[in-house]
Structures are given as structure tokens and as C-alpha cells.
Amino acid sequence: LICFQVYEVSVAPLVEACFEGYNATIFAYGQTGAGKTHTMGSGNCRNIEDDQVGMIPRVVNAIFRLTKEAHERGDWQIEVRVSYVEI
């Protein structure tokens, strides 16, 4: 699967659930060299194809887009807290 497909199937529903009051965690686990860093965070690379942008940049974009939409509707007061850990 390419990053876009992984995001749409596995991550996007979690981001949307956060705006319904749920917490979400996205955890990448696997053997060294399996592609975890690429899959999670490749958004800081220049000249990368849109379908290969990592999960973290996609989530951040979605959070700010959904926050802006909610603010424009006057629906919610929103507090965003994010943690990122790489071991």
C-alpha cells in the first residue's frame, strides 16, 4: 500500500474520531529498515509525490483543516495537544 491508502483506510477515521471526543494513537512497529520512518514522517522531504507524504504531515493538515471548519461554523472551542516520540 502507498502512504495515501494507509492514511485513508487506517488513520483518517481516527483523526475524525478525535473531533467526536475520542483519543487516538498511531503506532508504527517493525523490523529495522521496514519503512516506519518513511511511512510516518516523510513530509519533510522535498520533491516527494503527494501519495507518498507520511502520516504525520497528513494528520497535522487534517487537524488544522477540521479545526478551521469547526471554527467557521462556530461549533466548538478546540484545544490541540500532540505528542511525537521516536525511539
N, C-alpha and C positions, 0 to 999 in steps of 0.2 A: 504494500500500500504506500502511496505517496503521502506526504505530510498533510495535504489538504483533506484527503479522505479520512485519515486518522482523526483530524480535528473535527470534521463534520459528524462522524459516527460516534466518537468516544468523548470528545471534550466539549463541544458546543452545548450539548444538553446539560452538562454540569455548570457551565457559565450561566446559562439561562436559569437554572435552579437556584443559583446564588441570588438572583433577583426576586426569587419567591421565598427567601428567608433561609435557605439551606446553606450549609458549608460544603466545600468541595476540596478534594485533594487530587492532584495528578502526580503519579509516581512512576518514574522510569527506572526499571531494574533490569540488569542483564550483564552478560559477559563483557569484558573489556573489548572494545572495538566493534561492538554490536550496533552502534549508531545512536545511543541515548542522547549524547550532547547535540548531535545534528538534529535529531527529531525534536528535542525540547527547545533549542535556542538558536537556531541558525539565522535568526533575523538580523544579526549584526553583520552579516556578510554582504558585501556589495555585489551587484550584478547577479543576484540569486533569482531564480524563477519564482513567480508568485505561488505556485503549487508546492514549492519546497521550503517556504518560510516555516520556521519552527512553531511549536505550540505556545511558547511564552509570548512572542510578539502577537500571535493571533488572539490569545486570551486578553492581553492588555488592550489591543484595539477593540475587541468586543466589549470589554468592561466600559471603556470610555464612550463607545457608541451608545450602549444601553443606558449609561448614566445620563448622557446628553438627552436621549429620547425621553427618559423619565423626568428630567428637569424641565424640558419643554412642555410636557403635559402637566407639570405641577404635582405629580403623583407623590413623590417621596423626598424625604431628606436622606441622603446617602452618605455613608462613611465607607471608604475603601481601605482595607488593610491587606497587604500582600507579603508573603514570606517566600524566599527562594534559598534553598540550601543545595549545595553540590559538594559531595564528599568524594 
